[in-house]
């Protein structure tokens, strides 16, 4: 999937967060998932998806892509590069964003037309961040 502003809006942004029914009460007791509902999240039970059908066959993967795009925005600039992610989550993504900023010799600012920058994401391959050289 080539990610552009249009495909982001149409194919990545609509991907809902997901969680397990058995964890909902614990999350709410910790003050988390307070705005979550069956309308804006995918809830998984012992038998699979409990609420409506998935918006995309690979909605879980698309939400992981959405997560990493959002977390890397903490860098403060668009990131041009190739990211391979494996079993990532917000903690790893944000640690990676911080590490990028801590390593000024590993990156440089460039001026570029955002529309001219090709961005690729896997079609149906689960992704999560992994630091690599």
C-alpha positions as CSV (number, residue, x, y, z in Angstrom):
1,X,0.0,0.0,0.0
2,X,1.4,3.4,-1.0
3,X,0.6,5.9,1.8
4,X,-0.3,9.4,0.6
5,X,-2.6,11.9,2.3
6,X,-5.6,10.4,0.5
7,X,-4.8,6.8,1.4
8,X,-3.9,7.8,4.9
9,X,-7.4,9.4,5.3
10,X,-9.2,6.6,3.6
11,X,-7.3,3.4,4.5
12,X,-5.2,4.0,7.7
13,X,-7.0,6.6,9.8
14,X,-10.3,4.7,10.0
15,X,-8.6,1.6,11.5
16,X,-9.9,1.3,15.1
17,X,-7.9,0.5,18.2
18,X,-8.5,-3.0,19.6
19,X,-8.5,-4.7,23.0
20,X,-9.6,-7.7,24.8
21,X,-12.9,-7.9,26.7
22,X,-11.2,-9.5,29.7
23,X,-9.0,-6.4,30.1
24,X,-11.7,-3.7,29.8
25,X,-12.5,-3.5,33.5
26,X,-8.8,-3.4,34.6
27,X,-8.1,-0.6,32.0
28,X,-11.1,1.5,33.2
29,X,-10.0,1.1,36.9
30,X,-6.6,2.6,35.8
31,X,-8.3,5.5,34.1
32,X,-7.7,4.1,30.6
33,X,-10.1,3.3,27.8
34,X,-12.7,5.6,29.3
35,X,-13.8,6.8,25.9
36,X,-13.8,3.4,24.4
37,X,-17.0,1.8,23.0
38,X,-18.1,-0.8,20.6
39,X,-18.5,2.0,18.1
40,X,-14.9,3.2,18.1
41,X,-12.9,0.1,19.1
42,X,-12.7,-3.6,18.2
43,X,-13.4,-5.8,21.2
44,X,-12.0,-9.3,21.2
45,X,-13.4,-12.1,23.2
46,X,-12.8,-15.8,23.5
47,X,-14.5,-16.4,20.2
48,X,-13.0,-13.5,18.2
49,X,-14.4,-10.1,17.3
50,X,-17.4,-9.3,19.5
51,X,-18.7,-6.2,17.9
52,X,-19.3,-5.2,14.2
53,X,-17.3,-6.7,11.4
54,X,-13.9,-5.3,10.7
55,X,-13.7,-2.3,8.5
56,X,-10.7,-3.9,6.6
57,X,-9.6,-7.5,6.5
58,X,-6.2,-6.3,8.0
59,X,-7.6,-3.6,10.3
60,X,-5.4,-4.7,13.1
61,X,-2.3,-4.2,11.0
62,X,-3.6,-0.8,9.7
63,X,-4.1,0.3,13.3
64,X,-0.5,-0.6,14.1
65,X,0.6,1.5,11.2
66,X,-1.5,4.4,12.5
67,X,0.0,4.0,15.9
68,X,3.6,4.1,14.7
69,X,2.9,7.1,12.4
70,X,1.3,9.0,15.4
71,X,4.1,8.0,17.8
72,X,6.9,9.0,15.3
73,X,5.2,12.4,14.9
74,X,6.8,13.2,18.3
75,X,10.0,13.7,16.5
76,X,8.5,17.0,15.3
77,X,9.2,16.4,11.6
78,X,8.0,14.0,9.0
79,X,10.3,11.0,9.0
80,X,11.5,9.9,5.6
81,X,12.9,6.4,5.8
82,X,12.1,2.7,6.0
83,X,10.8,1.3,9.2
84,X,10.5,-2.4,9.9
85,X,8.5,-3.1,13.0
86,X,8.1,-6.3,14.9
87,X,5.8,-6.7,18.0
88,X,5.8,-2.9,18.6
89,X,3.6,-0.8,20.7
90,X,3.5,2.8,22.0
91,X,6.3,2.3,24.4
92,X,8.7,1.0,21.8
93,X,7.6,3.6,19.2
94,X,8.1,6.5,21.5
95,X,11.4,5.2,22.7
96,X,12.5,5.0,19.1
97,X,11.3,8.6,18.5
98,X,13.4,9.7,21.5
99,X,16.4,7.7,20.3
100,X,16.2,9.4,16.9
101,X,16.4,12.8,18.5
102,X,19.3,11.6,20.7
103,X,21.4,10.5,17.7
104,X,21.8,13.7,15.6
105,X,24.5,12.0,13.5
106,X,22.1,9.4,12.4
107,X,19.7,11.7,10.6
108,X,19.5,15.1,8.8
109,X,16.8,17.6,8.0
110,X,16.0,17.9,4.3
111,X,13.7,20.1,2.4
112,X,11.4,18.1,0.2
113,X,8.0,18.3,-1.4
114,X,5.9,15.9,0.7
115,X,3.9,14.8,-2.3
116,X,7.1,13.6,-4.1
117,X,8.2,11.4,-1.2
118,X,7.2,7.7,-1.8
119,X,6.0,6.0,1.3
120,X,5.3,2.3,1.3
121,X,3.6,0.1,3.9
122,X,3.0,-3.7,3.7
123,X,-0.4,-4.8,2.5
124,X,-1.3,-7.6,5.0
125,X,1.9,-8.2,6.9
126,X,1.8,-7.4,10.7
127,X,4.3,-4.7,11.6
128,X,5.7,-3.4,14.7
129,X,8.9,-1.3,15.3
130,X,12.3,-2.7,15.6
131,X,15.5,-0.7,15.8
132,X,17.9,-1.6,13.0
133,X,21.0,-0.1,11.5
